[in-house]
Every structure is written in C-alpha cells, then in structure tokens.
Amino acid sequence: MSPFAASTGKENERAVDPETSDSASESEYSTDSDSSSSTSSIEDEVTPEYLESLLNKARRNVALQSMDSGNDSTEDDVITLEKEQSALPLLDPGMLPSIDLQLDKGGISILTLPYDVAKEEAATPAPPIPPPELSRNGKPLTRKQKKELKQRTAGSDWFDLPAPSEADLPRLYREVEALRLRNQLDPKRFYRKDEGEGKGIKGLPKYFAIGTIIPSSTPFGTASADNLPKSHRKRTLVDELLDDAGARHHTKKKFKELQVVKETKGKNTRTAKTALRKPKW
C-alpha cells in the first residue's frame, strides 16, 4: 500500500501524511497534559476566602445595577421640580405713584413724590373755634343782626356779590340803564334782554356788581381796545362807551349815509354845479 492514503468524497478530496498525523497527535497530547496540569495547579491555589471575596464582589455589582435601574425608571416616569422657585410677577402692578420732576435755579432736576392728603390733614391741627362776633358796643350779635350780615352778600358760592345800599341805588340805576342801551350803539351785536328792564329801580337785582372785564395782554404786549392801561380807562361806563373807537366809527358811517341821501335830493351840490359851468381853459 502507498505511503499516502487518499480519501474521496462527492465534493472535496484530502491527502493525509502519516508523519504529520503522528506529530499532530503528539501535540494534542502535550496540550492536554499541560491543561490538566494547569487546572490542577489552579485548583490547588483557589481557597475558600478567595471564593467568598468573589461572591461579595458579585453581590455588590448586582446591588449597584438594581439601584441604577430604579433611578432610571423614576426619572423617566416622574418629573420633579425644584423646591424653591421664584414667584412670577403680577401682570397688573396696580396704582403707581406719580413722579414730578422739577428744575431748580441751577437747572438740576429735583424728584418730588406726591404727598398723602389724608396724612397731611391728620398731621395738621384743627383750626381753633372762632371767637363770637361782637357789635360796636362790645356785645355779642343777636340772631337778627347775624341774619342781616349774611344777607349783605350772596355767599361764597356766588363770589360774595354785594347787596348795594339804598343810597347807592339811583347812581347804580343810571349805570345799569347805560348797559341796557348798549345795543343801540351797534345794532348788529346781540345782547340778552334783562328781566328788570323798564321797571325802574325796582327792576334791579338784589345782588349785583358793575365792573370792567380786563382780558389778558395781547400777543405783542401793546394796548388795544380790549386791553387798556389804567391811564386810558374812563371813570364811568358812559364815558367809555362815548370814547369807544367802534362807536365813533359807527356814528361816522351813519353820518356819511345821511349825506349821500341829502346829495341825491339836491342839497350840498352847488359847488359841483358851479365847477361844471366854468370853462375848461
């Protein structure tokens, strides 16, 4: 028989050398012997204390893994918030105190906060009780005298309009009549009719005062018909009406209208007619 033995199959063919097979068997035997010797040496070196340490280490690893898995499960399911959180601000802050900025002489702004009126009123002492009113004789006034004093003026609600005495009524009546006739100076201006017109002194109101309304200064600071200096004012209302520029303009206009009517009738035309009769050369 040949030194080589061939083994045939359906797909592969393999040649085996007896020398190589013997060496392979020897190597396998040597490795088996080495492994058996090493296992026997390890078995001799392993002690119960070493095994106990390995078991403790394994238990610790299992416990740590269980704790980590428990923490992961709680973090995934529940979201915990911080214990101390800052409060959200209110959308409506309410009434805020007003701040006033003022400038002093040097141009530096001064911040002034508004004061509380109720606190100021509580801090200020109450006014003392006024002493009783006395007459000229030093005696306290009676109820009748107090009533007469109250009837002298219309009260603070009506700007303390005085009630003129009976001795001044004739003089004041003339002034009031001049006021009532002011619409005759300028018929285009309308004035409200007085209730006591045409009733004489009895038609005067109980409380009244006559004065001049002085408007503010004009934009250019000059005197005008509405803003007269004290030296140009008249003593009475009639004098002011007679010296009024508007009244003079109205009378002058009326005079010119009358002159035109007279000239159409033939009056004041002699000079014009004689001028026409003169020769042109």
Backbone as CSV, one residue per row, in Angstrom:
resi,resn,N_x,N_y,N_z,CA_x,CA_y,CA_z,C_x,C_y,C_z
1,MET,0.860,-1.182,0.000,0.000,0.000,0.000,0.881,1.211,0.000
2,SER,0.425,2.301,-0.760,1.267,3.506,-0.879,1.332,4.214,0.438
3,PRO,2.430,5.000,0.572,2.531,5.717,1.853,1.447,6.764,2.034
4,PHE,0.829,7.187,0.988,-0.239,8.197,1.078,-1.568,7.481,0.968
5,ALA,-2.466,7.810,1.785,-3.825,7.233,1.721,-4.771,8.336,1.305
6,ALA,-5.524,8.072,0.241,-6.438,9.096,-0.295,-7.849,8.777,0.130
7,SER,-8.562,9.746,0.492,-9.989,9.598,0.850,-10.794,10.426,-0.122
8,THR,-11.712,9.818,-0.789,-12.513,10.513,-1.805,-13.884,10.837,-1.253
9,GLY,-14.442,11.900,-1.787,-15.823,12.279,-1.441,-16.525,12.862,-2.639
10,LYS,-17.762,13.310,-2.441,-18.540,13.885,-3.538,-17.995,15.234,-3.973
11,GLU,-17.510,16.051,-3.045,-17.119,17.417,-3.399,-15.641,17.645,-3.197
12,ASN,-15.009,17.168,-2.087,-13.627,17.514,-1.734,-12.775,16.248,-1.636
13,GLU,-11.462,16.448,-1.833,-10.508,15.359,-1.697,-9.416,15.823,-0.770
14,ARG,-8.957,14.983,0.116,-7.963,15.357,1.119,-6.912,14.245,1.203
15,ALA,-5.587,14.666,1.263,-4.464,13.708,1.410,-3.880,13.847,2.783
16,VAL,-3.632,12.725,3.437,-3.156,12.722,4.825,-1.811,12.031,4.860
17,ASP,-0.815,12.719,5.550,0.532,12.165,5.710,0.609,11.504,7.076
18,PRO,1.087,10.258,7.166,1.137,9.610,8.482,2.094,10.288,9.437
19,GLU,3.169,10.874,8.938,4.121,11.543,9.836,3.504,12.772,10.461
20,THR,2.806,13.545,9.606,2.150,14.750,10.129,1.044,14.391,11.095
21,SER,0.363,13.300,10.844,-0.706,12.888,11.757,-0.134,12.478,13.101
22,ASP,1.019,11.810,13.068,1.633,11.417,14.337,2.072,12.635,15.146
23,SER,2.630,13.660,14.423,3.060,14.879,15.145,1.876,15.629,15.713
24,ALA,0.779,15.627,14.977,-0.419,16.321,15.463,-0.968,15.642,16.684
25,SER,-0.946,14.316,16.682,-1.466,13.604,17.849,-0.588,13.849,19.060
26,GLU,0.723,13.915,18.793,1.627,14.185,19.912,1.401,15.579,20.505
27,SER,1.185,16.580,19.590,0.951,17.949,20.093,-0.348,18.033,20.870
28,GLU,-1.367,17.328,20.411,-2.638,17.339,21.132,-2.460,16.718,22.504
29,TYR,-1.684,15.692,22.551,-1.475,15.022,23.830,-0.719,15.931,24.796
30,SER,0.277,16.672,24.194,1.043,17.581,25.059,0.176,18.702,25.594
31,THR,-0.703,19.266,24.760,-1.591,20.349,25.216,-2.575,19.853,26.249
32,ASP,-3.049,18.635,26.071,-3.987,18.092,27.057,-3.294,17.900,28.395
33,SER,-2.076,17.467,28.305,-1.347,17.264,29.557,-1.054,18.589,30.249
34,ASP,-0.720,19.621,29.422,-0.446,20.949,30.017,-1.688,21.519,30.681
35,SER,-2.837,21.429,29.982,-4.072,21.988,30.535,-4.478,21.267,31.801
36,SER,-4.285,19.975,31.799,-4.648,19.217,33.007,-3.755,19.601,34.174
37,SER,-2.472,19.834,33.853,-1.557,20.232,34.926,-1.873,21.620,35.450
38,SER,-2.260,22.566,34.508,-2.590,23.936,34.935,-3.853,23.960,35.764
39,THR,-4.861,23.203,35.356,-6.111,23.164,36.135,-5.886,22.587,37.508
40,SER,-5.003,21.586,37.541,-4.719,21.000,38.854,-3.996,21.987,39.760
41,SER,-3.094,22.811,39.126,-2.394,23.825,39.941,-3.338,24.924,40.409
42,ILE,-4.289,25.364,39.539,-5.255,26.405,39.921,-6.164,25.904,41.016
43,GLU,-6.590,24.622,40.886,-7.454,24.061,41.918,-6.738,24.026,43.255
44,ASP,-5.418,23.778,43.182,-4.669,23.768,44.437,-4.565,25.170,45.036
45,GLU,-4.430,26.252,44.131,-4.252,27.610,44.648,-5.566,28.237,45.125
46,VAL,-6.783,27.960,44.590,-8.064,28.551,44.979,-8.393,28.146,46.401
47,THR,-8.749,29.206,47.214,-9.076,28.977,48.615,-10.505,29.420,48.883
48,PRO,-11.097,29.045,49.996,-12.463,29.495,50.328,-12.553,31.007,50.523
49,GLU,-11.494,31.630,51.041,-11.528,33.088,51.226,-11.605,33.805,49.885
50,TYR,-10.888,33.282,48.923,-10.911,33.904,47.595,-12.296,33.797,46.968
51,LEU,-12.924,32.656,47.123,-14.280,32.481,46.593,-15.282,33.405,47.288
52,GLU,-15.092,33.554,48.600,-16.003,34.437,49.343,-15.875,35.885,48.879
53,SER,-14.646,36.337,48.600,-14.449,37.704,48.099,-15.104,37.894,46.738
54,LEU,-15.001,36.865,45.886,-15.657,36.967,44.576,-17.172,37.055,44.705
55,LEU,-17.726,36.275,45.640,-19.179,36.337,45.842,-19.621,37.718,46.351
56,ASN,-18.850,38.266,47.280,-19.196,39.605,47.795,-19.137,40.669,46.692
57,LYS,-18.126,40.545,45.862,-17.995,41.491,44.756,-19.166,41.377,43.792
58,ALA,-19.601,40.156,43.530,-20.749,39.953,42.636,-22.016,40.521,43.247
59,ARG,-22.173,40.315,44.578,-23.375,40.863,45.226,-23.405,42.399,45.137
60,ARG,-22.230,43.001,45.338,-22.175,44.469,45.242,-22.533,44.957,43.845
61,ASN,-22.041,44.309,42.847,-22.348,44.705,41.467,-23.838,44.587,41.164
62,VAL,-24.443,43.491,41.667,-25.889,43.309,41.447,-26.684,44.410,42.146
63,ALA,-26.284,44.764,43.370,-26.995,45.820,44.102,-26.873,47.170,43.396
64,LEU,-25.677,47.499,42.904,-25.494,48.763,42.182,-26.316,48.805,40.906
65,GLN,-26.368,47.698,40.194,-27.152,47.658,38.965,-28.644,47.844,39.246
66,SER,-29.128,47.234,40.327,-30.546,47.393,40.681,-30.865,48.840,41.060
67,MET,-29.956,49.506,41.782,-30.180,50.908,42.153,-30.201,51.815,40.933
68,ASP,-29.267,51.571,40.009,-29.228,52.387,38.789,-30.483,52.199,37.965
69,SER,-30.951,50.970,37.868,-32.179,50.725,37.093,-33.382,51.383,37.752
70,GLY,-33.434,51.374,39.106,-34.540,52.030,39.813,-34.535,53.533,39.607
71,ASN,-33.358,54.160,39.646,-33.272,55.606,39.415,-33.695,55.966,38.004
72,ASP,-33.281,55.159,37.050,-33.653,55.441,35.661,-35.152,55.355,35.469
73,SER,-35.787,54.372,36.104,-37.241,54.222,35.947,-37.991,55.396,36.563
74,THR,-37.554,55.904,37.739,-38.234,57.052,38.362,-38.025,58.327,37.573
75,GLU,-36.842,58.532,37.027,-36.590,59.736,36.245,-37.403,59.747,34.962
76,ASP,-37.638,58.570,34.387,-38.414,58.526,33.159,-39.887,58.772,33.420
77,ASP,-40.410,58.334,34.564,-41.844,58.415,34.814,-42.241,59.735,35.459
78,VAL,-41.487,60.229,36.441,-41.875,61.404,37.223,-40.847,62.504,37.010
79,ILE,-41.369,63.756,36.764,-40.500,64.927,36.610,-40.632,65.756,37.878
80,THR,-39.583,65.853,38.617,-39.596,66.613,39.870,-39.099,68.025,39.610
81,LEU,-39.770,69.008,40.252,-39.410,70.415,40.126,-38.572,70.835,41.320
82,GLU,-37.927,71.959,41.153,-37.127,72.484,42.246,-38.030,72.960,43.375
83,LYS,-37.540,72.787,44.599,-38.358,73.156,45.744,-38.523,74.664,45.848
84,GLU,-37.465,75.427,45.673,-37.515,76.884,45.803,-37.497,77.503,44.411
85,GLN,-38.636,78.065,43.995,-38.766,78.719,42.702,-39.157,80.168,42.921
86,SER,-38.673,81.043,42.043,-39.008,82.464,42.138,-40.445,82.678,41.700
87,ALA,-41.177,83.517,42.451,-42.579,83.784,42.140,-42.697,84.597,40.861
88,LEU,-43.743,84.306,40.090,-43.969,85.037,38.848,-44.480,86.441,39.163
89,PRO,-44.061,87.466,38.422,-44.547,88.828,38.686,-45.997,88.991,38.259
90,LEU,-46.713,89.909,38.927,-48.104,90.189,38.602,-48.195,90.958,37.295
91,LEU,-49.249,90.649,36.528,-49.449,91.357,35.266,-49.935,92.782,35.502
92,ASP,-50.756,93.007,36.533,-51.279,94.333,36.847,-50.587,94.843,38.102
93,PRO,-49.687,95.812,37.982,-48.999,96.294,39.190,-49.858,97.155,40.086
94,GLY,-51.049,97.602,39.595,-51.894,98.454,40.415,-51.569,99.924,40.207
95,MET,-52.048,100.760,41.126,-51.841,102.197,41.042,-50.419,102.529,41.460
96,LEU,-49.698,103.165,40.552,-48.333,103.577,40.835,-48.308,105.055,41.198
97,PRO,-47.481,105.486,42.105,-47.418,106.915,42.455,-46.823,107.722,41.316
98,SER,-47.412,108.889,41.101,-46.896,109.771,40.059,-45.627,110.469,40.542
99,ILE,-44.718,110.696,39.616,-43.424,111.302,39.927,-43.346,112.638,39.204
100,ASP,-43.050,113.683,39.926,-42.921,115.020,39.359,-41.449,115.404,39.339
101,LEU,-41.003,115.870,38.193,-39.627,116.338,38.035,-39.645,117.848,37.897
102,GLN,-38.916,118.531,38.724,-38.824,119.979,38.692,-37.365,120.384,38.580
103,LEU,-37.152,121.566,38.012,-35.801,122.091,37.831,-35.575,123.234,38.808
104,ASP,-34.447,123.207,39.481,-34.115,124.298,40.383,-33.414,125.410,39.610
105,LYS,-32.861,126.376,40.327,-32.233,127.524,39.676,-31.021,127.117,38.850
106,GLY,-30.308,126.111,39.294,-29.130,125.660,38.559,-29.437,124.738,37.401
107,GLY,-30.712,124.427,37.165,-31.079,123.532,36.078,-30.995,122.074,36.427
108,ILE,-30.853,121.746,37.727,-30.759,120.359,38.163,-32.164,119.869,38.496
109,SER,-32.504,118.669,38.009,-33.833,118.118,38.232,-33.956,117.632,39.670
110,ILE,-35.101,117.921,40.263,-35.395,117.515,41.635,-36.598,116.589,41.585
111,LEU,-36.482,115.440,42.203,-37.558,114.458,42.232,-38.422,114.722,43.458
112,THR,-39.713,114.983,43.215,-40.652,115.231,44.299,-41.759,114.197,44.211
113,LEU,-41.955,113.461,45.279,-43.013,112.466,45.334,-44.279,113.113,45.880
114,PRO,-45.452,112.700,45.384,-46.692,113.296,45.883,-46.936,112.902,47.334
115,TYR,-47.420,113.837,48.084,-47.690,113.576,49.486,-49.120,113.058,49.652
116,ASP,-49.327,112.386,50.721,-50.636,111.825,51.016,-51.488,112.913,51.652
117,VAL,-52.651,113.177,51.048,-53.512,114.249,51.543,-54.089,113.881,52.900
118,ALA,-54.470,112.620,53.058,-55.065,112.205,54.331,-54.062,112.341,55.475
119,LYS,-52.808,111.969,55.209,-51.787,112.095,56.252,-51.524,113.560,56.582
120,GLU,-51.513,114.411,55.554,-51.278,115.828,55.811,-52.415,116.428,56.632
121,GLU,-53.656,116.052,56.302,-54.783,116.579,57.058,-54.770,116.073,58.500
122,ALA,-54.347,114.812,58.670,-54.284,114.287,60.035,-53.162,114.942,60.832
123,ALA,-52.067,115.304,60.142,-50.936,115.912,60.846,-51.224,117.359,61.225
124,THR,-51.948,118.094,60.344,-52.235,119.496,60.640,-53.288,119.587,61.737
125,PRO,-53.113,120.465,62.674,-54.107,120.588,63.744,-55.383,121.238,63.230
126,ALA,-56.480,120.963,63.898,-57.762,121.542,63.524,-57.760,123.031,63.838
127,PRO,-58.425,123.838,62.999,-58.445,125.281,63.274,-59.197,125.573,64.569
128,PRO,-58.770,126.569,65.292,-59.452,126.879,66.557,-60.847,127.428,66.313
129,ILE,-61.667,127.314,67.315,-63.040,127.826,67.220,-62.985,129.350,67.206
130,PRO,-63.622,129.983,66.194,-63.548,131.450,66.135,-64.280,132.079,67.318
131,PRO,-63.821,133.227,67.763,-64.493,133.894,68.882,-65.854,134.422,68.442
132,PRO,-66.742,134.628,69.358,-68.068,135.147,68.996,-67.971,136.567,68.445
133,GLU,-68.806,136.831,67.422,-68.810,138.157,66.803,-69.450,139.160,67.759
134,LEU,-68.810,140.323,67.819,-69.274,141.370,68.726,-69.698,142.587,67.928
135,SER,-70.603,143.323,68.482,-71.053,144.567,67.856,-70.129,145.709,68.254
136,ARG,-70.472,146.919,67.845,-69.648,148.081,68.192,-69.628,148.328,69.693
137,ASN,-70.688,147.976,70.347,-70.743,148.179,71.799,-69.997,147.100,72.569
138,GLY,-69.469,146.100,71.895,-68.778,145.017,72.578,-69.681,143.894,73.022
139,LYS,-70.939,143.931,72.632,-71.877,142.882,72.996,-71.976,141.862,71.860
140,PRO,-72.269,140.613,72.170,-72.425,139.616,71.099,-73.630,139.927,70.222
141,LEU,-73.510,139.560,68.942,-74.578,139.847,67.988,-75.781,138.954,68.236
142,THR,-76.932,139.533,68.001,-78.164,138.758,68.117,-78.417,137.987,66.820
143,ARG,-79.438,137.154,66.831,-79.770,136.375,65.633,-80.197,137.281,64.479
144,LYS,-80.906,138.335,64.795,-81.348,139.252,63.755,-80.162,139.955,63.103
145,GLN,-79.196,140.378,63.921,-78.012,141.043,63.373,-77.166,140.073,62.536
146,LYS,-77.042,138.817,62.996,-76.307,137.837,62.199,-76.995,137.575,60.863
147,LYS,-78.312,137.549,60.856,-79.049,137.340,59.612,-78.842,138.498,58.648
148,GLU,-78.805,139.723,59.189,-78.556,140.888,58.337,-77.150,140.844,57.736
149,LEU,-76.172,140.385,58.527,-74.812,140.272,57.992,-74.732,139.241,56.865
150,LYS,-75.449,138.132,57.026,-75.446,137.125,55.970,-76.120,137.631,54.701
151,GLN,-77.125,138.494,54.836,-77.847,138.994,53.670,-77.110,140.112,52.941
152,ARG,-76.000,140.576,53.485,-75.240,141.624,52.794,-74.536,141.102,51.553
153,THR,-74.224,139.835,51.530,-73.567,139.223,50.369,-74.342,137.974,49.951
154,ALA,-74.108,137.547,48.716,-74.791,136.358,48.194,-74.139,135.067,48.651
155,GLY,-73.021,135.129,49.330,-72.342,133.927,49.805,-71.150,133.560,48.946
156,SER,-70.369,132.639,49.470,-69.153,132.231,48.749,-69.469,131.488,47.458
157,ASP,-70.636,130.840,47.375,-70.996,130.135,46.140,-71.259,131.100,44.986
158,TRP,-71.587,132.342,45.288,-71.852,133.362,44.264,-70.810,134.476,44.322
159,PHE,-69.584,134.111,44.701,-68.444,135.038,44.679,-68.668,136.256,45.569
160,ASP,-69.468,136.089,46.617,-69.704,137.169,47.595,-70.176,138.455,46.916
161,LEU,-71.154,138.325,46.023,-71.708,139.525,45.378,-72.396,140.395,46.428
162,PRO,-72.094,141.676,46.445,-72.674,142.527,47.490,-74.103,142.950,47.144
163,ALA,-74.822,143.282,48.192,-76.154,143.872,48.038,-76.011,145.374,48.267
164,PRO,-76.099,146.201,47.216,-75.864,147.647,47.391,-76.903,148.281,48.312
165,SER,-76.471,149.324,48.975,-77.376,150.037,49.880,-78.384,150.859,49.082
166,GLU,-79.432,151.287,49.764,-80.489,152.049,49.089,-79.999,153.419,48.634
167,ALA,-78.996,153.978,49.305,-78.489,155.298,48.905,-77.744,155.227,47.575
168,ASP,-77.148,154.094,47.253,-76.396,153.961,46.001,-77.246,153.474,44.837
169,LEU,-78.495,153.131,45.076,-79.322,152.576,44.006,-79.581,153.565,42.864
170,PRO,-79.884,154.867,43.117,-80.103,155.777,41.974,-78.882,155.892,41.063
171,ARG,-77.675,155.980,41.645,-76.465,156.080,40.821,-76.227,154.791,40.034
172,LEU,-76.408,153.674,40.691,-76.207,152.402,40.002,-77.274,152.156,38.939
173,TYR,-78.464,152.710,39.157,-79.522,152.520,38.158,-79.155,153.188,36.838
174,ARG,-78.534,154.359,36.902,-78.114,155.034,35.667,-77.053,154.205,34.927
175,GLU,-76.144,153.617,35.676,-75.133,152.771,35.038,-75.773,151.545,34.374
176,VAL,-76.745,150.968,35.059,-77.409,149.782,34.507,-78.210,150.150,33.259
177,GLU,-78.843,151.315,33.259,-79.586,151.742,32.071,-78.652,151.954,30.882
178,ALA,-77.456,152.470,31.132,-76.487,152.626,30.044,-76.065,151.262,29.495
179,LEU,-75.945,150.288,30.369,-75.629,148.935,29.903,-76.770,148.350,29.074
180,ARG,-77.990,148.628,29.475,-79.130,148.085,28.740,-79.288,148.728,27.366
181,LEU,-78.826,149.960,27.208,-78.949,150.664,25.930,-77.725,150.494,25.035
182,ARG,-76.798,149.637,25.389,-75.594,149.490,24.581,-75.877,148.841,23.225
183,ASN,-76.993,148.150,23.094,-77.292,147.561,21.791,-77.721,148.610,20.772
184,GLN,-78.037,149.828,21.227,-78.376,150.892,20.282,-77.136,151.438,19.582
185,LEU,-75.960,151.265,20.184,-74.735,151.744,19.554,-74.332,150.863,18.379
186,ASP,-74.557,149.603,18.486,-74.212,148.672,17.409,-75.370,147.693,17.260
187,PRO,-76.292,147.957,16.331,-77.463,147.074,16.221,-77.130,145.668,15.725
188,LYS,-75.944,145.488,15.164,-75.581,144.158,14.663,-75.097,143.223,15.773
189,ARG,-74.868,143.768,16.945,-74.428,142.945,18.077,-75.634,142.632,18.957
190,PHE,-75.743,141.369,19.352,-76.892,140.917,20.129,-76.522,140.839,21.604
191,TYR,-77.430,141.329,22.454,-77.288,141.228,23.902,-78.577,140.642,24.472
192,ARG,-78.432,139.862,25.515,-79.609,139.261,26.144,-80.419,140.335,26.873
193,LYS,-81.719,140.206,26.768,-82.594,141.182,27.408,-82.671,140.926,28.906
194,ASP,-82.662,142.020,29.688,-82.722,141.920,31.140,-84.176,141.809,31.576
195,GLU,-84.415,141.019,32.643,-85.787,140.837,33.120,-86.350,142.114,33.737
196,GLY,-85.493,142.877,34.423,-85.983,144.086,35.084,-85.966,145.321,34.212
197,GLU,-85.808,145.148,32.904,-85.753,146.312,32.016,-87.128,146.973,31.940
198,GLY,-87.149,148.308,32.107,-88.386,149.073,32.062,-89.132,149.130,33.379
199,LYS,-88.585,148.592,34.454,-89.259,148.593,35.755,-88.676,149.613,36.716
200,GLY,-87.704,150.388,36.282,-87.110,151.392,37.145,-86.149,150.777,38.151
201,ILE,-86.031,151.457,39.297,-85.110,150.987,40.335,-85.564,149.640,40.902
202,LYS,-86.865,149.392,40.888,-87.362,148.123,41.416,-86.947,146.928,40.549
203,GLY,-86.574,147.194,39.318,-86.157,146.106,38.436,-84.713,145.671,38.633
204,LEU,-83.974,146.357,39.490,-82.583,145.974,39.743,-82.527,144.694,40.573
205,PRO,-81.560,143.830,40.317,-81.440,142.615,41.140,-80.965,142.956,42.544
206,LYS,-81.154,142.026,43.463,-80.778,142.275,44.852,-79.263,142.270,45.013
207,TYR,-78.588,141.307,44.401,-77.128,141.198,44.486,-76.555,141.408,43.088
208,PHE,-75.736,142.419,42.912,-75.072,142.651,41.626,-73.876,143.563,41.849
209,ALA,-73.012,143.604,40.851,-71.825,144.460,40.872,-71.493,144.826,39.437
210,ILE,-70.992,146.033,39.235,-70.634,146.545,37.909,-69.120,146.666,37.842
211,GLY,-68.554,146.140,36.803,-67.111,146.200,36.638,-66.722,146.085,35.180
212,THR,-65.434,146.116,34.930,-64.874,146.025,33.580,-64.066,144.740,33.473
213,ILE,-64.340,143.986,32.436,-63.604,142.753,32.189,-62.319,143.112,31.459
214,ILE,-61.188,142.846,32.088,-59.884,143.155,31.504,-59.275,141.851,31.003
215,PRO,-59.156,141.667,29.714,-58.558,140.415,29.204,-57.051,140.401,29.408
216,SER,-56.466,139.294,29.052,-55.016,139.167,29.164,-54.324,140.032,28.124
217,SER,-53.032,140.200,28.286,-52.272,141.040,27.364,-52.280,140.434,25.971
218,THR,-52.193,141.295,24.982,-52.189,140.850,23.591,-50.888,140.118,23.292
219,PRO,-50.838,139.373,22.196,-49.600,138.643,21.897,-48.368,139.530,21.777
220,PHE,-48.550,140.777,21.330,-47.403,141.670,21.139,-47.189,142.606,22.323
221,GLY,-48.021,142.498,23.363,-47.821,143.298,24.556,-48.190,144.760,24.401
222,THR,-48.941,145.112,23.361,-49.342,146.504,23.152,-50.787,146.695,23.587
223,ALA,-51.163,147.944,23.815,-52.521,148.260,24.237,-53.467,148.179,23.053
224,SER,-54.672,147.707,23.307,-55.692,147.598,22.272,-57.027,147.971,22.878
225,ALA,-58.089,147.830,22.086,-59.414,148.174,22.583,-59.851,147.245,23.707
226,ASP,-59.352,146.003,23.681,-59.704,145.040,24.722,-58.745,145.059,25.899
227,ASN,-57.618,145.742,25.754,-56.614,145.754,26.817,-56.089,147.182,26.962
228,LEU,-56.737,147.931,27.806,-56.374,149.336,28.000,-55.568,149.491,29.280
229,PRO,-54.553,150.337,29.267,-53.853,150.624,30.531,-54.736,151.445,31.462
230,LYS,-54.310,151.523,32.687,-55.135,152.194,33.685,-55.288,153.681,33.393
231,SER,-54.285,154.289,32.784,-54.362,155.732,32.499,-55.361,156.048,31.398
232,HIS,-55.657,155.078,30.523,-56.580,155.317,29.408,-58.011,154.909,29.724
233,ARG,-58.244,154.356,30.892,-59.602,153.946,31.225,-60.413,155.151,31.702
234,LYS,-61.723,155.054,31.490,-62.625,156.129,31.898,-63.208,155.824,33.278
235,ARG,-63.777,156.848,33.866,-64.284,156.702,35.225,-65.626,155.982,35.241
236,THR,-66.461,156.234,34.255,-67.794,155.630,34.220,-67.959,154.838,32.931
237,LEU,-69.001,154.042,32.915,-69.280,153.221,31.740,-69.741,154.075,30.568
238,VAL,-70.475,155.152,30.843,-70.957,156.024,29.757,-69.781,156.685,29.047
239,ASP,-68.788,157.136,29.806,-67.617,157.756,29.186,-66.842,156.752,28.323
240,GLU,-66.780,155.515,28.767,-66.089,154.505,27.968,-66.826,154.232,26.663
241,LEU,-68.156,154.212,26.730,-68.932,153.972,25.511,-68.804,155.135,24.533
242,LEU,-68.772,156.366,25.055,-68.631,157.528,24.173,-67.248,157.594,23.545
243,ASP,-66.239,157.104,24.260,-64.875,157.158,23.753,-64.486,155.889,22.985
244,ASP,-65.435,155.019,22.786,-65.123,153.765,22.107,-64.864,154.031,20.627
245,ALA,-63.819,153.421,20.092,-63.478,153.618,18.679,-64.530,152.996,17.775
246,GLY,-65.099,151.869,18.191,-66.134,151.236,17.377,-67.383,152.089,17.295
247,ALA,-67.739,152.717,18.416,-68.926,153.582,18.402,-68.695,154.800,17.526
248,ARG,-67.497,155.377,17.565,-67.205,156.527,16.699,-67.243,156.139,15.227
249,HIS,-66.736,154.958,14.922,-66.769,154.508,13.536,-68.209,154.311,13.058
250,HIS,-69.049,153.804,13.953,-70.446,153.584,13.582,-71.167,154.913,13.334
251,THR,-70.952,155.899,14.196,-71.602,157.204,14.007,-71.093,157.902,12.744
252,LYS,-69.812,157.789,12.462,-69.258,158.390,11.248,-69.844,157.745,9.994
253,LYS,-70.027,156.454,10.043,-70.615,155.745,8.909,-72.060,156.193,8.683
254,LYS,-72.819,156.324,9.774,-74.199,156.776,9.646,-74.274,158.210,9.106
255,PHE,-73.350,159.058,9.516,-73.336,160.438,9.026,-73.090,160.478,7.519
256,LYS,-72.182,159.654,7.042,-71.909,159.613,5.603,-73.115,159.105,4.818
257,GLU,-73.831,158.140,5.395,-75.026,157.645,4.711,-76.082,158.745,4.595
258,LEU,-76.249,159.549,5.641,-77.208,160.657,5.580,-76.783,161.704,4.554
259,GLN,-75.488,161.971,4.463,-75.008,162.944,3.487,-75.269,162.478,2.058
260,VAL,-75.118,161.195,1.814,-75.390,160.675,0.465,-76.857,160.859,0.111
261,VAL,-77.753,160.610,1.093,-79.190,160.774,0.832,-79.516,162.238,0.535
262,LYS,-78.918,163.162,1.256,-79.173,164.587,1.022,-78.641,165.043,-0.332
263,GLU,-77.493,164.526,-0.732,-76.914,164.922,-2.016,-77.764,164.450,-3.185
264,THR,-78.396,163.294,-3.015,-79.273,162.822,-4.098,-80.509,163.702,-4.244
265,LYS,-80.913,164.355,-3.139,-82.069,165.246,-3.199,-81.701,166.651,-3.679
266,GLY,-80.429,166.943,-3.913,-80.016,168.242,-4.442,-79.321,169.131,-3.453
267,LYS,-79.183,168.706,-2.213,-78.511,169.523,-1.219,-77.006,169.302,-1.291
268,ASN,-76.266,170.389,-0.975,-74.797,170.351,-0.966,-74.222,169.990,-2.336
269,THR,-74.882,170.448,-3.402,-74.391,170.178,-4.774,-74.064,171.471,-5.525
270,ARG,-74.110,172.611,-4.857,-73.884,173.900,-5.544,-72.453,174.023,-6.040
271,THR,-71.498,173.600,-5.239,-70.096,173.719,-5.654,-69.805,172.840,-6.862
272,ALA,-70.431,171.683,-6.885,-70.215,170.802,-8.038,-70.832,171.384,-9.302
273,LYS,-72.000,172.024,-9.163,-72.653,172.605,-10.343,-71.876,173.809,-10.878
274,THR,-71.400,174.643,-10.008,-70.606,175.802,-10.464,-69.298,175.362,-11.104
275,ALA,-68.731,174.273,-10.613,-67.495,173.767,-11.222,-67.745,173.275,-12.637
276,LEU,-68.931,172.764,-12.894,-69.248,172.299,-14.246,-69.477,173.471,-15.208
277,ARG,-69.958,174.612,-14.692,-70.233,175.760,-15.549,-68.967,176.485,-15.976
278,LYS,-67.906,176.304,-15.238,-66.669,177.005,-15.583,-66.099,176.442,-16.877
279,PRO,-65.476,177.308,-17.659,-64.850,176.794,-18.896,-63.627,175.927,-18.584
280,LYS,-63.287,175.104,-19.494,-62.199,174.171,-19.284,-60.836,174.814,-19.500
281,TRP,-60.783,175.965,-20.241,-59.467,176.577,-20.465,-59.058,177.523,-19.380
